[in-house]
């Protein structure tokens, strides 16, 4: 995958031919690479429980000016750590700038001899800059050629990818997972009739499968599962074996999809009321309820918020659900919020900012009065909330409307089928939404630490993603590399000395 760092590694050898031109091109490539990575991160928010590792091969192939399959030209070196020659054997994209049997130079790290063919992807038609050659198995080569002609229809496309979920070639297994991770949940629902339920059940019971894989399989089982699957999911939720509960957030979501509101009691008793439950498991349960509150209309909002109220009795965990209660317009907990604020101590002071934001978002006059009272107790928390989380003043509700700061947007809702055969509707990305997201987690970073790194690894920011900070880091890194290159050039060094360093990055 042509990430920004690999782009830098590919471009380093060319810097010595024309430094000014190459540095300009390098800056453009890095910006393009980071922008594409940012796009992937934004799109990855489509799947509720899956996070794409990188751009998919299909996305990369579409963004490249030249794509070819080539063989490594041996030159006597046993190991190559720098420029190597490749002979084009098949041109997939860019027939006007590439020819079969043409020789090219690309940065390559690996053995000097290889029976495999390589996938080469290049940008900038005037002077092609190649990504690191990607070795292909025979199956991978067929896969690459097939994805170039996949139909735009999401059902046909996803049906193709699901056949490679557990392929022996890790490149294909990872790429098809990323395709599903980037796919909107509404598209995955359309695949229901083509899902292999028995195979998915087998995979989620395999303790050797990674949590990210299980999250995807649970998400699919929430679509194609049958009522009897709820018993299996319940036994897994109750299990004390961490391997059996891997991907717990998606497991709980699938269980509730099949079981319905009858399953909420188990979640409350097991995760919200039990003081011995680990934080990571509680967070997984909250994520599952959040999925049901935003993605599908299976559970009533009132039932979801009632379950979340259980965590308000635990001041060290209340901030997990306060933003959701505000997002869904549940203003029934004003007094409880004030109690949390007033009784907060050094162990849970972070709860005060979410409480203030809840009251600021609430359109009821009572909330405004409470804000004045709480500001007298801790003016710094109120100031911090107003500084970092500006919330527009909501318009007064019309007569007959429920008080809320939600706004209506045009929306289309896709139909789906519950396991019991009844219909439900998917919540669209353009459905009712808060004017301002209240995800105000002011707790210390150490608060998010847990032994269950697999569960916390699924946490991702899906709204308000700010790319300015990472772009600034990339600019600084580029300047530092320029200084290093200039130092080596003026001291008689070679660019090859930097390649092992970049490779380790």
C-alpha positions in Angstrom: 0.0 0.0 0.0 1.4 3.4 -1.0 1.3 5.1 2.4 3.1 8.5 2.9 6.2 6.9 4.4 6.5 4.4 1.6 6.0 7.1 -0.9 9.0 8.9 0.7 11.0 5.7 0.5 10.2 5.2 -3.2 11.2 8.8 -4.0 14.5 9.0 -2.1 16.8 7.7 -4.8 15.5 10.2 -7.4 16.3 13.2 -5.2 19.9 13.2 -6.3 19.1 13.5 -10.0 17.1 16.8 -9.7 16.8 17.9 -6.1 14.5 20.9 -6.6 12.1 19.0 -8.9 12.1 15.9 -6.8 11.5 17.7 -3.6 8.6 19.4 -5.2 7.2 16.2 -6.4 7.8 14.5 -3.1 5.8 17.2 -1.3 2.9 16.7 -3.7 3.1 12.9 -3.3 3.2 13.1 0.5 0.2 15.5 0.5 -1.7 13.2 -1.8 -0.8 10.1 0.1 -1.9 11.6 3.4 -5.1 13.0 1.9 -5.9 9.6 0.6 -5.2 8.1 4.0 -7.4 10.7 5.6 -10.2 9.8 3.1 -9.8 6.1 4.1 -10.1 7.0 7.8 -13.2 9.1 7.2 -14.8 6.3 5.1 -13.9 3.7 7.6 -16.4 5.2 9.9 -19.1 3.7 7.7 -18.8 0.3 9.3 -20.0 0.4 13.0 -17.4 -2.0 14.4 -14.7 -2.5 11.7 -11.7 -0.3 11.0 -9.9 -0.4 7.7 -6.1 -0.8 8.0 -5.4 1.2 4.8 -6.7 2.0 1.4 -7.9 -1.1 -0.5 -6.2 -2.4 -3.6 -9.3 -1.3 -5.6 -9.0 2.2 -4.4 -5.3 2.4 -5.0 -5.6 1.0 -8.5 -8.1 3.7 -9.4 -5.9 6.5 -8.1 -2.8 5.4 -10.0 -1.6 6.7 -13.3 0.2 3.4 -14.1 -0.3 -0.1 -12.9 1.7 -3.1 -14.1 2.7 -6.6 -13.3 6.5 -7.2 -13.6 9.4 -9.5 -12.8 12.5 -8.7 -10.9 15.6 -8.5 -13.0 18.5 -10.3 -11.2 21.7 -8.4 -11.1 23.9 -10.7 -9.0 22.9 -9.2 -5.6 21.7 -11.8 -3.0 19.7 -9.1 -1.2 18.6 -5.8 -2.6 18.2 -2.7 -0.4 17.6 0.1 -2.8 16.9 0.6 -6.5 16.3 -2.6 -8.6 15.3 -3.3 -12.2 11.9 -4.7 -13.1 10.7 -5.9 -16.5 7.0 -5.1 -17.3 5.1 -8.2 -18.3 1.6 -6.9 -18.3 0.2 -3.4 -18.3 -3.0 -3.0 -16.3 -3.3 0.8 -16.4 -1.5 3.4 -18.4 -1.0 1.7 -21.7 0.0 5.1 -23.2 3.0 5.6 -20.9 4.0 1.9 -20.3 4.9 -0.9 -22.7 5.3 -4.6 -22.3 8.9 -5.7 -21.9 9.9 -2.2 -20.7 12.4 -2.0 -17.9 11.9 0.4 -15.0 13.7 1.2 -11.7 11.9 1.0 -8.4 13.0 0.9 -4.8 12.9 -2.7 -3.6 13.8 -4.4 -0.3 14.1 -8.2 -0.5 16.0 -11.2 -2.0 17.8 -10.7 -5.3 16.0 -13.6 -6.9 12.2 -14.2 -6.8 10.0 -16.5 -8.8 7.0 -14.3 -8.0 5.7 -11.5 -10.1 5.2 -8.0 -8.6 2.5 -5.4 -8.7 3.9 -2.0 -9.5 1.9 1.2 -9.1 3.1 4.6 -10.2 2.0 8.2 -10.2 3.0 11.3 -12.2 2.9 10.3 -15.9 5.7 12.8 -16.8 8.2 11.1 -14.6 6.7 8.0 -12.9 7.4 7.5 -9.2 6.8 3.9 -8.3 5.5 2.5 -5.0 7.4 -0.4 -3.4 6.9 -3.5 -5.5 4.2 -5.8 -4.1 4.9 -9.6 -4.5 1.9 -11.5 -5.8 0.9 -15.1 -5.5 -0.9 -16.6 -8.5 -4.2 -16.2 -6.7 -3.3 -12.6 -5.8 -2.6 -11.8 -9.5 -6.0 -13.1 -10.5 -7.5 -11.1 -7.7 -5.9 -7.9 -8.8 -7.1 -8.3 -12.4 -10.6 -9.2 -11.2 -11.1 -6.2 -8.9 -10.4 -3.9 -11.8 -13.6 -4.9 -13.5 -15.9 -5.3 -10.5 -19.4 -3.8 -11.0 -20.4 -0.7 -9.1 -23.4 -2.6 -7.6 -22.5 -3.0 -3.9 -24.1 -6.4 -3.6 -22.1 -7.9 -6.5 -18.9 -6.2 -5.3 -19.2 -7.4 -1.7 -20.3 -10.8 -2.8 -17.0 -11.1 -4.6 -14.9 -10.0 -1.6 -16.6 -12.2 1.0 -15.2 -15.3 -0.8 -11.7 -14.3 0.3 -12.4 -13.7 4.0 -10.1 -16.4 5.2 -7.9 -16.9 2.2 -4.4 -18.3 2.8 -2.9 -15.3 1.1 -2.9 -12.6 3.9 -2.9 -9.8 1.2 -6.3 -11.0 -0.1 -7.7 -11.7 3.3 -6.8 -8.2 4.6 -7.9 -6.4 1.4 -11.4 -8.0 1.4 -11.8 -7.2 5.1 -10.9 -3.5 4.4 -13.5 -3.4 1.6 -16.2 -4.5 4.1 -14.9 -2.1 6.7 -15.3 0.8 4.3 -18.7 -0.3 3.1 -21.8 1.4 4.5 -23.8 -0.8 6.8 -26.8 -0.3 4.6 -24.8 -1.9 1.7 -23.8 -4.9 3.8 -27.5 -5.5 4.7 -28.3 -5.9 1.0 -25.9 -8.9 0.9 -28.1 -10.8 3.4 -29.3 -13.5 1.0 -25.8 -14.3 -0.2 -24.2 -14.6 3.3 -23.1 -18.0 4.5 -24.6 -18.1 8.0 -23.1 -21.5 9.0 -19.7 -20.5 7.9 -19.9 -17.2 9.8 -21.1 -19.1 13.0 -18.1 -21.4 12.7 -15.7 -18.5 12.4 -17.0 -16.6 15.4 -16.6 -19.7 17.6 -13.0 -20.2 16.5 -10.9 -18.7 19.2 -7.9 -18.4 16.9 -9.7 -15.7 14.8 -8.7 -12.1 15.5 -11.1 -9.7 17.2 -11.4 -7.4 14.2 -12.4 -10.4 12.0 -15.0 -11.5 14.5 -16.5 -8.0 14.7 -17.1 -8.2 10.9 -18.6 -11.7 11.2 -20.8 -10.7 14.1 -22.0 -7.7 12.1 -22.9 -10.0 9.2 -24.6 -12.4 11.6 -26.8 -9.6 13.0 -28.1 -9.4 9.4 -28.5 -13.1 8.4 -28.7 -14.8 11.8 -31.7 -16.8 13.0 -33.5 -16.6 16.3 -31.8 -19.7 17.7 -28.4 -18.0 17.3 -29.3 -15.8 20.2 -28.7 -18.7 22.6 -25.1 -19.1 21.3 -24.4 -15.4 21.5 -25.8 -15.3 25.1 -23.5 -18.1 26.2 -20.5 -16.3 24.7 -21.4 -13.0 26.4 -21.6 -14.8 29.7 -18.4 -16.7 29.2 -15.4 -15.9 31.4 -13.0 -16.8 28.6 -11.7 -13.6 26.9 -11.0 -15.4 23.7 -14.7 -16.5 23.5 -15.8 -12.9 24.0 -13.4 -11.3 21.4 -15.1 -8.6 19.5 -17.5 -8.1 22.4 -19.1 -4.9 21.1 -20.2 -6.4 17.8 -21.2 -9.6 19.6 -23.6 -7.7 21.9 -25.0 -5.7 19.0 -25.7 -8.9 17.1 -27.3 -10.5 20.2 -29.6 -7.5 20.7 -30.5 -7.5 17.0 -31.7 -11.0 17.2 -33.1 -11.0 20.7 -34.6 -7.6 20.6 -35.5 -5.6 23.8 -35.7 -8.8 25.8 -31.9 -9.0 25.6 -31.4 -5.6 27.3 -31.7 -7.0 30.8 -28.7 -9.3 30.3 -26.6 -6.4 29.2 -27.7 -4.2 32.1 -27.1 -6.9 34.7 -23.8 -8.1 33.2 -22.1 -4.9 32.3 -23.8 -1.9 33.8 -24.8 -3.0 37.3 -21.9 -5.4 38.1 -19.1 -3.4 39.8 -16.5 -6.2 38.9 -17.0 -5.7 35.2 -13.9 -4.4 33.4 -14.0 -1.0 31.8 -13.3 -2.4 28.3 -16.3 -4.6 28.5 -18.5 -1.8 29.7 -17.3 0.3 26.9 -18.1 -2.5 24.4 -21.7 -2.7 25.8 -22.1 1.1 25.3 -20.8 0.9 21.8 -23.3 -1.8 21.0 -26.2 0.3 22.4 -24.9 3.3 20.4 -25.0 1.2 17.3 -28.6 0.3 17.9 -29.4 3.9 18.6 -27.9 5.3 15.4 -27.7 2.5 12.8 -30.9 0.5 13.1 -34.4 0.9 14.4 -34.8 -2.4 16.2 -34.8 -1.2 19.8 -36.8 1.8 21.0 -34.8 4.8 21.8 -36.6 5.0 25.1 -35.4 1.4 26.0 -31.8 2.2 25.0 -31.6 5.4 27.1 -33.3 3.6 30.0 -30.5 1.0 29.9 -27.9 3.7 29.7 -29.4 5.4 32.8 -27.9 2.6 34.8 -24.4 4.0 34.3 -25.4 7.4 35.7 -25.4 5.7 39.1 -21.7 5.1 38.6 -20.0 8.6 38.5 -16.7 7.2 37.2 -18.5 5.8 34.1 -21.4 8.3 33.6 -19.5 10.3 31.0 -19.6 7.3 28.6 -23.4 7.7 28.1 -24.1 11.4 28.7 -23.3 12.5 25.1 -25.6 9.8 23.8 -28.5 10.9 26.0 -28.0 14.4 24.7 -27.7 13.3 21.1 -31.1 11.4 21.4 -32.8 14.2 23.2 -33.3 12.5 26.5 -33.7 15.4 28.9 -35.2 13.4 31.7 -32.0 13.3 33.7 -31.4 17.0 34.5 -31.5 16.5 38.2 -29.2 13.4 38.0 -26.7 15.4 36.0 -26.6 18.2 38.6 -26.1 15.6 41.3 -23.1 14.1 39.3 -21.6 17.6 39.0 -22.0 18.5 42.6 -20.7 15.2 44.0 -17.8 14.9 41.6 -14.4 14.3 43.3 -10.8 13.9 42.3 -11.6 10.4 41.0 -14.2 11.5 38.5 -13.9 15.2 37.9 -14.0 14.6 34.2 -17.7 14.1 34.3 -18.3 17.8 34.9 -17.7 18.9 31.3 -20.1 16.4 29.7 -22.7 17.4 32.3 -22.3 21.0 31.4 -22.6 20.2 27.7 -25.7 18.2 28.3 -27.4 21.1 30.1 -26.2 23.6 27.5 -27.8 21.4 24.7 -31.0 20.9 26.6 -33.7 23.4 25.4 -35.7 23.3 28.6 -35.6 26.5 30.8 -34.8 24.3 33.8 -31.5 23.4 32.3 -30.5 27.1 31.9 -31.2 27.7 35.6 -29.2 24.7 36.7 -26.3 26.0 34.6 -26.2 29.2 36.5 -26.1 27.3 39.8 -23.4 24.9 38.7 -21.2 27.7 37.4 -21.0 29.0 41.0 -19.6 25.7 42.2 -17.0 25.2 39.5 -16.7 28.1 37.0 -13.5 26.6 35.4 -15.3 23.5 34.2 -18.1 25.6 32.7 -15.6 27.9 31.0 -13.7 24.9 29.6 -16.9 23.4 28.2 -17.9 26.6 26.6 -14.4 27.2 25.2 -13.8 23.8 23.6 -17.4 22.8 22.8 -19.4 25.6 21.2 -23.1 24.7 20.9 -25.4 26.8 18.8 -28.5 28.0 20.6 -31.4 25.8 19.4 -34.6 27.3 17.9 -37.6 27.2 20.2 -39.8 24.2 19.4 -43.0 24.9 17.6 -46.3 24.2 19.3 -47.0 20.5 19.4 -43.3 19.5 18.8 -41.1 17.8 21.3 -38.4 20.1 22.7 -35.1 19.2 21.0 -32.2 20.8 19.2 -32.4 18.2 16.5 -32.7 19.3 12.9 -34.5 17.4 10.1 -32.7 16.5 7.0 -34.0 14.7 3.8 -33.5 11.1 4.5 -34.0 7.7 2.8 -34.3 4.6 5.0 -33.4 1.2 3.7 -35.6 -1.7 4.6 -34.1 -4.8 6.3 -35.5 -7.9 7.8 -35.3 -9.1 11.4 -34.4 -12.7 12.1 -38.1 -13.3 13.0 -39.2 -12.1 9.5 -40.5 -8.7 10.4 -39.2 -5.5 8.7 -37.2 -2.8 10.3 -35.7 0.4 8.9 -32.0 1.4 8.8 -31.2 4.8 10.2 -29.7 6.8 7.4 -26.5 8.9 7.7 -28.8 11.9 6.9 -31.3 11.1 9.6 -32.1 13.3 12.6 -28.8 14.5 14.1 -27.6 16.9 16.7 -26.6 20.3 15.6 -23.4 19.8 17.6 -21.9 16.5 18.7 -21.4 16.5 22.4 -18.6 13.9 22.6 -16.8 15.8 25.3 -14.5 13.2 27.0 -12.5 15.4 29.3 -11.1 12.5 31.4 -7.3 11.9 31.6 -5.9 9.8 28.7 -4.9 7.2 31.3 -8.6 6.6 31.8 -8.8 4.8 28.5 -6.0 2.4 29.4 -7.1 -1.3 29.6 -5.6 -4.7 29.4 -8.1 -5.5 26.7 -6.3 -3.7 23.9 -8.4 -5.6 21.3 -11.6 -4.0 22.5 -10.1 -0.5 22.8 -8.5 -0.9 19.4 -11.9 -0.6 17.8 -12.4 2.9 19.2 -12.3 5.4 16.4 -13.3 9.1 15.9 -16.0 9.2 13.3 -17.0 12.9 13.5 -15.1 16.1 13.2 -11.9 14.5 12.1 -9.2 17.1 12.0 -6.4 16.5 9.5 -4.5 19.7 10.1 -2.4 18.3 13.0 -1.2 15.2 11.1 -0.6 17.3 8.0 1.6 19.6 10.1 3.5 16.6 11.3 4.1 15.5 7.8 5.4 18.9 6.7 7.8 19.0 9.7 8.9 15.5 8.8 9.5 16.5 5.2 11.6 19.5 6.3 13.7 17.3 8.6 14.3 14.8 5.9 15.4 17.6 3.6 17.9 18.8 6.2 19.3 15.2 6.6 19.6 14.8 2.8 21.4 18.2 2.5 23.8 17.2 5.3 24.7 14.0 3.6 25.0 15.6 0.2 27.4 18.3 1.4 29.5 15.7 3.3 29.9 13.4 0.4 27.4 10.8 1.6 24.9 8.7 -0.3 21.1 8.5 -0.2 21.4 4.8 0.2 22.4 5.3 3.8 19.0 6.7 4.5 17.0 3.8 3.0 17.4 1.3 5.8 16.2 4.1 8.2 13.1 4.9 6.2 12.5 1.2 5.8 12.4 0.7 9.5 9.9 3.6 9.8 
